[in-house]
Amino acid sequence: MNQAAPFSASKARTIEHFEVLIVGAGISGIGSAYQLSKKLPDASYVVLETQESFGGTWLTHRYPGIRSDSDLHTFGYSFKPWVGAPIATATEIKSYMGEVINENGLDRHIRYKHKILSASWSSAQNLWTVEAVRTDTGETLLFTCSFLWMCQGYYRHDEGYTPEWAEMDKYKGRIVHPQTWPEDLETEGKNVVVIGSGATAATLLPAIADKCGHVTMLQRSPTYFRTGRNAIELAEELRKLQVSEEWVHEIVRRKILYEQDAFTRASFEKPEKVRKDLLDNIRNLLGPDYDVDTHFTPKYRPWRQRIAFVPDADLFKAIKSGKASVVTDEIERFTETGILLKSGKELNADIVVTATGFHLSVMGDIAFTVDNQPVDWAETVTYRGMMFTGVPNLAWVFGYFRASWTLRTDLVAEFVCRLLPHMKDKQAKSVSVTLRSEDKDMPILSWIDPENFNPGYLMRDMHRLPKRGDKREWQHTQDYWVEKDEFPTIDLDDAAFRYGT
């Protein structure tokens, strides 16, 4: 449970009020700020961001090769065409976000280096009071807002997840996590072991393979990968025909979404065929003598965990060249010179990179209270993965696993920008969600079904996340292709919404 940290108004020089306070200036926060500024131009708002600049993930991660593993035609915003290669570098994504900020005057609404400590709702005042600290000066600041929009992402940016293995302290080399990649780390000529097999490892390995003495991807279990050109033929053809970039973006975006939907449904309806197609592609890339069964054949069905896209098959080219290799085994313990595996094999390493995931951040690890009572998110039930029982005037952006995160940013933004004027029309100062009479016997379940999707960062902290019901209204379905039609038709006067004056 989050414990509310007491604050004193005397610490702050002023209390600023905004109709809407957006938490985070990453891909979700910037997209939400844009939508709010366009759909409700008279609404006053502020964006508070802990880091020194915008970007979120694309500012935090600075390891070699950092890039998206979703295409930018769908990960990019619906309102701004993406004109580059579909898989983009962090620098390219930040530049794109910067254009959105500059072109729409969003910069004057963003406060950087503002770390939020607590958020307290008062039913008597129908206000959130948000306490923040300036990370550069230590100054305490207070804000009030009528509506709180959580766009802070889902993991802790200051520290990645590294398991505790036996005798790590005896290792004489350097251990680093990609999330906090040191600027002075030199990999040239070194033997590097990258622990992990997700998108980060698949990105990092080919980026450093040419300079390293050798790089090994050490995995406990394999991951599914898709490969293809880092280009969209349809986009190239439309540009040859001098079709406007706005049309290219929309047409290509729709085509990708259609194909993603078909692939996702096939992974549930015909999992063995999808599995075979994915593995046959890897066999074709690595050749008949490579042990694909051991190193690239997961035990779970496709899409039970995220499938990383490898542009131009660069990971597999690095493996085939001999500059990189894959070892599938478990760690027994660290040694002075490397890692001893349970098979008895030892991997010598000058550098060990722990590409082992994130620490889940539930609501930014902010201490929340409602009427002086600490909020335990695990005791709430989610309304469509964006609102929570017992917590008024708050929306949360939690994106998609099987589609681009940003697609849900748009859906939640459209919902919030309908909800706020609806509240004014009703002369309501507060809105919360509550289980209806027909929901009284509804089973209350974990945030997501582990049989549906089960990455490690969710499984480790599932007990901290809000609960879901067995009805669509009371869960984050992870199905963009249905939710894109459902969200615009949400009845704001449904009994699930409780308005207060």
C-alpha positions in Angstrom: 0.0 0.0 0.0 1.2 3.5 -0.8 1.7 5.5 2.4 0.8 9.1 2.0 3.7 11.4 2.9 2.5 14.4 4.9 3.1 17.8 3.3 3.0 21.3 4.7 1.6 24.2 2.7 4.2 26.4 4.4 6.9 24.6 2.4 5.5 25.9 -0.8 5.4 29.5 -1.8 2.3 29.3 -3.9 -0.4 26.8 -4.8 -1.2 26.8 -8.6 -4.5 25.5 -9.9 -5.3 23.9 -13.2 -8.4 22.2 -14.5 -6.2 19.2 -15.7 -2.9 18.0 -14.4 -1.1 15.5 -16.7 1.6 13.4 -15.1 4.5 12.6 -17.5 5.9 14.0 -20.7 6.6 10.7 -22.5 4.8 9.5 -25.5 1.5 9.3 -23.6 1.7 12.6 -21.9 2.6 14.6 -25.0 -0.1 12.8 -27.0 -2.7 13.5 -24.3 -1.6 17.2 -23.9 -2.0 17.6 -27.7 -5.5 16.0 -27.7 -6.6 18.1 -24.7 -5.3 21.4 -26.3 -7.2 20.7 -29.5 -10.4 19.2 -28.3 -10.8 21.5 -25.2 -8.7 24.6 -26.0 -10.1 26.6 -23.1 -9.1 24.1 -20.5 -6.1 25.1 -18.3 -3.6 22.3 -17.8 0.0 21.6 -16.8 2.3 18.6 -17.5 4.6 17.6 -14.7 7.7 15.6 -15.7 10.4 14.2 -13.4 13.1 14.0 -16.0 15.0 17.0 -17.4 13.3 16.8 -20.8 10.5 15.1 -22.7 10.7 11.6 -24.1 10.0 9.2 -21.3 11.4 5.8 -22.4 13.3 7.4 -25.3 15.1 9.7 -22.9 15.7 7.1 -20.2 17.3 4.4 -22.4 20.6 5.3 -23.9 22.2 1.9 -24.6 23.7 1.2 -28.0 21.1 0.6 -30.8 18.1 1.8 -28.7 15.1 1.7 -31.1 11.3 1.0 -31.1 10.0 -2.6 -31.4 6.7 -1.3 -32.7 6.3 0.4 -36.1 6.1 4.2 -35.9 3.0 4.4 -38.2 1.0 3.0 -35.3 3.3 3.9 -32.4 3.4 7.5 -33.7 0.5 9.7 -33.2 -2.7 9.5 -35.3 -2.5 13.3 -35.9 1.1 13.6 -37.1 2.4 11.6 -40.1 5.5 9.5 -39.6 7.7 9.8 -42.6 10.8 7.7 -41.7 11.5 4.0 -41.5 8.9 2.1 -39.5 11.4 0.9 -36.8 13.0 4.1 -35.5 15.9 5.0 -33.2 15.3 6.8 -29.9 16.8 10.0 -31.3 14.3 9.9 -34.2 11.4 9.3 -31.9 12.4 12.2 -29.6 12.8 14.4 -32.6 9.3 13.5 -33.8 7.9 14.2 -30.3 9.8 17.5 -30.2 8.1 18.6 -33.4 4.7 17.9 -31.9 5.6 20.0 -28.9 7.0 22.9 -30.9 4.4 22.9 -33.6 1.5 23.0 -31.1 2.9 25.3 -28.4 2.9 22.5 -25.8 6.2 23.5 -24.3 4.7 26.4 -22.3 2.5 23.8 -20.4 5.4 21.4 -19.4 7.3 21.7 -16.2 10.5 19.5 -16.2 12.4 18.3 -13.1 9.1 18.1 -11.1 8.9 14.9 -9.2 5.5 14.2 -7.7 5.5 12.9 -4.2 1.8 12.7 -3.3 -1.7 13.3 -4.6 -4.6 13.8 -2.3 -8.3 14.0 -3.2 -10.7 16.0 -1.2 -14.4 15.3 -1.7 -15.3 18.5 0.3 -13.4 20.6 -2.2 -13.7 18.3 -5.3 -10.0 18.8 -5.9 -6.7 16.9 -6.1 -3.8 18.5 -4.3 -0.5 17.4 -5.8 2.8 17.8 -3.9 5.9 18.0 -6.1 9.6 18.7 -5.5 11.9 20.5 -7.9 14.8 18.0 -8.4 17.2 20.7 -9.3 16.5 23.1 -6.4 14.8 20.9 -3.8 11.9 23.4 -3.7 8.5 22.0 -2.6 5.6 22.9 -4.9 1.8 22.5 -4.5 -0.7 22.2 -7.3 -4.4 21.7 -7.3 -6.4 20.3 -10.2 -10.0 19.2 -10.9 -8.9 16.2 -13.0 -5.7 14.1 -12.8 -4.5 12.3 -15.9 -1.8 9.7 -15.3 0.5 9.3 -18.3 3.6 8.3 -16.4 4.2 4.9 -18.0 4.5 1.5 -16.3 8.0 1.1 -15.0 10.5 2.9 -12.8 12.8 5.0 -14.9 15.6 5.4 -12.3 16.4 1.7 -11.9 16.0 -1.5 -14.0 15.3 -4.9 -12.7 18.3 -7.1 -12.0 17.9 -10.4 -10.2 20.2 -11.3 -7.3 22.4 -14.2 -8.4 24.8 -16.0 -6.2 28.3 -14.5 -5.7 27.8 -11.5 -7.9 30.1 -9.6 -5.6 33.0 -11.9 -6.5 32.8 -10.9 -10.2 35.7 -8.7 -11.2 34.2 -7.3 -14.3 31.5 -4.7 -14.8 27.7 -5.4 -14.4 25.4 -2.9 -16.1 21.7 -2.6 -16.8 20.7 -1.2 -20.2 18.3 1.3 -18.5 21.2 3.0 -16.8 23.9 2.5 -19.4 27.1 4.3 -18.3 28.5 6.9 -20.7 32.0 5.7 -20.1 31.4 2.0 -20.9 33.7 0.8 -23.6 32.8 -2.6 -25.2 35.4 -2.6 -28.0 37.4 -5.8 -28.0 35.6 -7.0 -24.9 33.8 -10.3 -24.2 30.2 -9.3 -23.3 27.4 -11.4 -22.0 23.9 -10.0 -22.3 21.5 -11.8 -19.9 18.0 -11.8 -21.4 16.2 -12.5 -24.6 13.6 -9.8 -25.0 13.5 -6.8 -27.3 16.3 -5.0 -25.4 18.7 -7.9 -25.7 17.8 -8.4 -29.4 18.4 -4.7 -30.0 21.7 -4.4 -28.0 23.4 -7.5 -29.3 23.7 -6.6 -33.0 24.5 -3.0 -32.1 27.7 -3.9 -30.3 28.6 -7.2 -32.1 30.9 -5.7 -34.6 33.1 -3.9 -32.0 33.1 -6.6 -29.3 35.5 -9.4 -29.1 32.4 -11.6 -28.8 28.9 -11.1 -27.5 26.8 -13.8 -26.0 23.0 -13.7 -25.4 22.4 -15.8 -22.3 18.8 -16.8 -21.9 16.9 -19.0 -19.5 14.2 -19.6 -22.1 13.7 -18.6 -25.7 11.6 -15.8 -27.2 9.6 -15.5 -30.4 10.8 -13.0 -33.0 9.5 -11.6 -36.2 11.7 -10.2 -38.9 11.3 -8.1 -42.0 12.6 -5.1 -44.0 12.7 -1.9 -42.1 10.5 -0.4 -44.7 6.8 -0.5 -45.8 6.4 -1.2 -49.4 3.0 0.3 -49.6 4.3 3.6 -48.2 7.1 3.6 -50.7 4.7 3.0 -53.6 2.3 5.7 -52.4 5.2 8.2 -52.1 6.2 7.4 -55.7 2.6 8.3 -56.7 3.1 11.6 -54.8 0.3 10.9 -52.4 0.4 13.4 -49.5 2.1 12.2 -46.3 -1.2 12.6 -44.3 -2.8 10.1 -46.6 0.2 7.8 -46.7 0.2 7.8 -42.9 -3.5 7.0 -42.6 -3.5 4.3 -45.3 -0.4 2.6 -44.0 -1.6 2.8 -40.4 -4.8 1.1 -41.3 -3.1 -1.6 -43.3 -0.7 -2.4 -40.4 -3.5 -2.5 -37.9 -5.5 -4.8 -40.1 -2.6 -7.2 -40.5 -1.7 -7.0 -36.8 -5.3 -7.9 -35.9 -5.2 -10.9 -38.2 -1.9 -12.1 -36.8 -3.0 -11.7 -33.2 -6.3 -13.6 -33.8 -4.4 -16.4 -35.6 -2.1 -16.7 -32.6 -5.1 -17.7 -30.5 -7.1 -19.6 -33.2 -4.2 -21.3 -35.0 -1.3 -21.2 -32.6 0.6 -24.1 -34.0 0.6 -22.7 -37.5 1.8 -19.3 -36.3 4.4 -21.0 -34.2 5.6 -23.0 -37.2 5.7 -19.9 -39.5 7.8 -18.0 -36.9 10.3 -20.8 -36.4 10.6 -21.7 -40.1 11.6 -18.1 -40.7 14.4 -18.4 -38.1 15.6 -21.7 -39.6 15.8 -20.0 -43.0 17.9 -17.2 -41.5 20.3 -19.3 -39.5 20.6 -22.4 -41.7 19.8 -26.1 -41.2 22.6 -26.8 -38.8 21.6 -24.2 -36.2 19.8 -25.6 -33.1 16.6 -23.6 -33.4 14.8 -26.0 -31.2 17.0 -25.2 -28.2 17.6 -21.5 -28.7 14.5 -20.0 -30.5 11.6 -22.3 -29.7 9.6 -21.1 -26.6 7.5 -23.4 -24.6 4.5 -21.0 -24.6 2.1 -20.2 -27.5 2.8 -17.1 -29.6 1.8 -13.8 -28.1 1.6 -15.0 -24.5 4.6 -12.7 -24.2 5.5 -9.9 -26.4 6.9 -10.8 -29.8 9.8 -8.5 -30.7 10.3 -7.3 -34.3 13.9 -7.6 -35.6 14.4 -5.2 -38.5 16.4 -6.5 -41.4 17.1 -9.6 -39.3 20.2 -7.9 -37.8 20.2 -10.1 -34.7 20.3 -13.3 -36.7 22.9 -11.9 -39.1 25.2 -11.2 -36.1 24.7 -14.8 -34.9 25.3 -16.3 -38.3 28.5 -14.3 -38.8 29.9 -15.8 -35.6 30.3 -12.4 -33.9 27.5 -13.3 -31.5 26.1 -16.5 -30.1 23.2 -17.7 -28.0 23.4 -19.8 -24.9 20.2 -21.3 -23.3 20.9 -22.3 -19.7 20.5 -21.1 -16.2 22.9 -19.3 -13.9 24.4 -21.3 -11.1 26.6 -18.4 -9.8 29.0 -15.7 -10.8 32.7 -16.2 -10.8 35.6 -13.8 -10.8 35.8 -14.0 -14.5 32.3 -14.6 -15.6 29.3 -16.8 -15.1 29.1 -20.5 -14.2 26.0 -22.1 -15.6 24.0 -25.0 -14.2 25.2 -27.2 -17.1 28.7 -26.7 -15.8 29.8 -24.5 -18.6 31.4 -21.2 -17.8 31.1 -18.0 -19.8 34.0 -15.6 -19.5 33.0 -12.0 -19.6 34.6 -8.6 -19.3 31.2 -7.0 -19.1 27.8 -8.5 -18.1 24.7 -6.7 -19.3 21.5 -7.5 -17.4 18.7 -7.0 -19.9 16.4 -8.6 -17.4 13.4 -6.2 -17.4 11.8 -3.5 -15.4 10.5 -2.7 -12.0 6.7 -2.1 -12.4 5.6 1.3 -11.3 2.0 1.4 -10.2 0.7 5.0 -10.7 4.2 6.3 -10.7 4.8 5.1 -7.1 3.1 8.2 -5.9 1.4 8.2 -2.5 -2.3 8.6 -3.2 -5.0 9.4 -0.7 -8.8 9.9 -1.1 -10.3 11.9 1.8 -7.2 11.2 3.9 -7.4 7.4 3.4 -4.4 5.8 1.6 -5.3 4.3 -1.8 -4.4 0.6 -2.2 -4.7 0.1 -5.9 -5.0 -3.6 -5.5 -8.3 -3.1 -3.7 -9.8 -1.2 -6.6 -11.5 -2.6 -9.7 -10.6 -1.0 -13.0 -13.1 0.4 -15.5 -11.7 -0.4 -18.9 -8.2 -0.2 -17.6 -8.3 3.6 -17.2 -10.5 4.5 -14.1 -10.8 2.8 -10.7 -13.5 2.3 -8.2 -13.3 4.7 -5.3 -10.9 7.1 -7.0 -12.6 10.2 -8.4 -11.6 12.4 -11.3 -8.6 10.3 -12.4 -7.8 8.5 -15.7 -4.7 6.3 -16.3 -3.1 5.5 -19.7 -1.9 1.9 -19.8 -1.2 0.9 -23.4 -1.4 -2.3 -25.3 0.9 -5.3 -25.2 0.1 -6.7 -28.7 -0.3 -3.4 -30.4 1.4 0.0 -30.1 1.1 1.6 -26.7 0.2 4.9 -28.2 -3.0 3.6 -29.8 -4.6 3.5 -26.3 -3.3 7.0 -25.5 -5.6 8.2 -28.3 -8.6 6.2 -27.1 -8.2 7.4 -23.4 -7.7 11.0 -24.6 -10.9 10.9 -26.7 -12.8 9.5 -23.7 -11.4 12.1 -21.2 -12.2 14.9 -23.7 -15.8 13.7 -23.9 -16.1 13.1 -20.1 -14.9 16.6 -19.0 -17.5 18.6 -21.1 -20.2 16.0 -20.0 -19.4 16.8 -16.4 -19.9 20.5 -17.1 -23.2 19.9 -18.8 -24.3 18.0 -15.7 -22.9 20.6 -13.4 -20.9 17.8 -11.8 -17.7 18.5 -9.9 -16.7 14.9 -9.5 -17.0 11.5 -11.3 -16.1 8.1 -10.1 -16.8 4.6 -11.2 -18.7 2.0 -9.1 -19.8 -1.5 -9.6 -23.5 -1.6 -10.7 -26.2 -3.8 -9.2 -25.8 -6.2 -12.1 -22.1 -6.5 -11.1 -22.6 -7.5 -7.5 -21.8 -11.2 -8.1 -19.2 -10.6 -10.7 -15.9 -12.5 -10.1 -13.0 -10.2 -9.2 -9.8 -11.3 -10.9 -6.2 -10.3 -11.3 -5.4 -7.3 -13.6 -4.7 -9.7 -16.5 -5.1 -13.4 -17.1 -1.7 -15.0 -16.9 -2.8 -17.5 -19.5 -3.4 -14.6 -21.8 -0.2 -12.6 -21.2 2.5 -13.1 -18.6 5.7 -11.1 -18.9 7.9 -11.2 -15.8 7.5 -7.6 -14.8 3.7 -8.1 -14.6 3.9 -11.4 -12.8 6.3 -10.1 -10.2 4.0 -7.3 -9.2 0.5 -8.4 -10.1 -0.5 -8.2 -6.5 0.0 -4.4 -6.6 -2.2 -3.8 -9.6 -5.9 -3.0 -9.7 -8.3 -5.9 -10.1 -10.6 -6.7 -13.1 -14.0 -8.2 -13.5 -15.2 -10.8 -16.0 -17.2 -8.2 -18.0 -15.5 -6.1 -20.7 -16.4 -2.8 -18.9 -14.3 -3.9 -15.9 -11.1 -5.0 -17.6 -8.3 -3.8 -19.9 -9.0 -6.3 -22.7 -5.8 -5.7 -24.6 -7.9 -5.8 -27.8 -7.4 -2.5 -29.6 -9.3 -3.7 -32.6 -12.5 -4.0 -30.6 -11.8 -1.1 -28.1 -11.4 1.4 -31.0 -15.1 0.9 -31.8 -16.2 0.5 -28.1 -14.6 3.6 -26.6 -16.4 6.2 -28.7 -19.7 4.7 -27.8 -19.2 4.5 -24.0 -22.4 5.7 -22.4 -21.3 8.4 -19.9 -24.6 8.1 -18.2 -24.3 4.4 -17.5 -24.8 3.4 -13.9 -21.1 2.6 -13.7 -20.5 6.4 -13.5 -21.3 8.3 -10.3 -21.4 12.1 -10.6 -21.2 14.5 -7.7 -21.9 18.1 -7.4 
